Amino acid sequence: MSAAELYKIYLNHPTICTDTRKITEGCLFFALKGPNFNGNAFAADALKQGAAYAIIDEASYVTGEQTILTNDVLLTLQQLATYHRDQLNIPVIAIVGSNGKTTTKELITAVLSQQYKVHATPGNFNNHIGLPLTLLQLNAAHQIAIIEMGANHIGENAALCEIAKPTLGVITNNGKDHLEGFGSIEGVAQSNSELYYYLLKHNGLAFVNAHDEWLMRMASRLSNKKTYAGNYANRNVHADYTAEANSVNPEISFRIRGEHAQIDSVLSGDYNFDNIMAAVAFGLHFNLSYELIKQGIESYIPSNNRSQIIRKEHNSIFLDAYNANPSSMEVALRNFAQSPVKNKVAILGDMFELGAYEAAEHAQIISLAAALKIDEVILVGKAFEAQNKIDTIKSFETTEEAKVYIQSKNYRGANFFIKGSRGMRLETLLDCIN
């Protein structure tokens, strides 16, 4: 069955399901495969639960006219999403980069939603499966799509661009993420540049952080681009869209060039000011008033363990435990050290997917934490523990062991910074901080 033929069925059944635990009446069930499961085996159950059709790729699971046999279910899903995207004449914004993709996506969404009907990538649906599912949630009412793209090997962003066909895009930065898959930070940059290359080929518009020399060099070939810059004190460059910061720590406050109204964000750090400025730039590009941009930025409250500020009865916590890599760990740790708060306690969890770089990168973060003279540093995870040679820094192999120690300390008046990779589940430490 061609994508065009399947699309006619999709128009009558626009809800997509890939999990039989979430079947809704009249949906299309795509029988995806994974390392430990075969969705084809659940096709009959999906139909019994109310799915209108099941799309499968193994003939032995055909049960009747409601099963649609294809060569590859995942490829069919992607082709359907691209066909659907082709029917929609709306701006599609792509966001790639090592750090800050989700925060930038949410900030851009918060701003543009003040004036437009926006659909953005939900949660972390940013890979080869999540992206087509996101596109298939678009409908005729939507005016702008904001698509986050996550990659862990070279060529993946290029493939995702071919599915989503972005008309605008932004790279947040090049950092040390997924080094195991990319091989080096140069490999990371090559992967991120795939977005610029797609925009170049299709006359799309790139938004470039003028403070990032690497991105500016990567974008030098692009004639269709807009630059943005969050300026302050010793960091001042010219760009198409600029703002001046009054403060970036402990919270960000700034004024857009030529405007008197101050915009206050709950976010902290110059790296988050860059994320905010991407949203400001898109807001100005889409002709939002300064008042609406202000409303959008100030309405954004971080969630899902990203840049959250949590006030407990006796202590405060800056929680950034959704994920971590050496680049994001360094800038966030430096920002925490510069914060004017007292009694600082940094809890750092292992950084995953570093491959051959694991030992060196963890050792470097330990040295940085010691040099920053934070009041107390606690390391969690096997990688950190293996590299910890500093007597004054506590290290624990597991999060549970760290939890026992933290509970025994009975902290009062402390300010915690918690960051680590998703698998460390450092957010569970919140239970032992009062």
C-alpha positions, 0 to 999 in steps of 0.5 A: 500500500502506498503512502497516498493510499494509507493517507486516505485511511489516516484521514478517517482514523487520525489517531496513531497508537504503537502500544496496545496498552494505549489503544483508543477506539478507531485508531491506527495501530503500527506494529513497531519492533524493538530489541525485546518485542515484536509489535506484530504479535500484538496486532490481533489484540489491538484490533480486538481492543478497538483499533480500526486497522493494524499495520504490520510487516510479517505475513504470518500475523495477517488476520483479515482486511483490518490488517495492512501488510507492509514491507517495514512498519517503521518506514511506513510510519515515517513515509505517512508522516512525511506525506501528511507534512507535505499537505500542510503549508505551515512553517516547521521549525527544527531544533537540534543541538547538544544541550538545551534543545527541550528548553529552547523548544518549550520557550519558543512554544511558550512565546509563539503560542501567545499569538499562534496555534502551535504544535510542538514535540511532546516530551522527548518524542524527538527520534526516528519514531517520536518525530513522525508521531509528532508530525501525525498529530498536526491538524489543519488548525495548527499554524506553526510546528516546532520539531525537536530532533535528537540524534546519537550518530552521524546521519540521523539528523539528516534523515529526520530532516527528510521526514519533517522538511523544516522551513526554519531551524536552530542549532542550540550548540555543539557539546560533548553529548553521545560521544560514544556514537559520534566519536568526537565533538567534531562528529557532534558538530557534523551531525548538527550541521546536517540541519544547516545543510538541509536548510541550505538545500531548500532555502530554509531560514537558519537562526544562529547564536552570534555569541557561538563562534563555532555555529557562526563558522558553520553557518558562514555558507548560509545566505538565508539566516538571522542572528541573535545575541543575549548581551551583557557586560563583557559579552556584547556582539551585533546581531539581527535580534539582541537583548541586554541582560540586567542579570543572569544569576540567580535568575535572568532578567533582560530588556529587548533592544529598544524596549523599556519593559523588563522581562523576568525569567525563572531560568538562570545562567548565560546558557539559558539566556541563549535559549531564551534569546532563540525564543525572542528571535523567533517571536520577533521574526513572527511579528509578535509584540514585545508584550506578547514575547514578555508574556511568553517568556515569563509564563515558562516554568521548567518541569520534568527535572529540567532547570527546576527550582524547588523550595523545601521547608528547610532547603532549596534545590536546583534540579537539572537531573533529566540528563547530562553530558560534560558540556552541560554539566560544566556550564551548569556547575559554573553557574551554580558556583557563581550564584550568590546563595550560601551553603552550596551542595552539588550532587553530580551523577554519572554521565552516560554514553561517553565511550572511550571518553568516560574516565577523562571526562568524569575526572575533569568534572571532579577537578572543576568541582574542586576548583570552584570551591563549592561548599560540598560536592557529592558524586554518585555513580560508578564512573565518578567513584572510579575517578574520585581522588579527592578526600574532601569529595564524597562519592557513592556507587549508587543513588540509594547509597547517596540517599542514605548519606544525605538523610543522615546529614539533616541539612538546614539552609542548604542550596542543592544543585543536582545533575546527572544522566537520566539513568541515575534517577537523581530526582529520587533524592528529593525525597530525602531533602526537607 
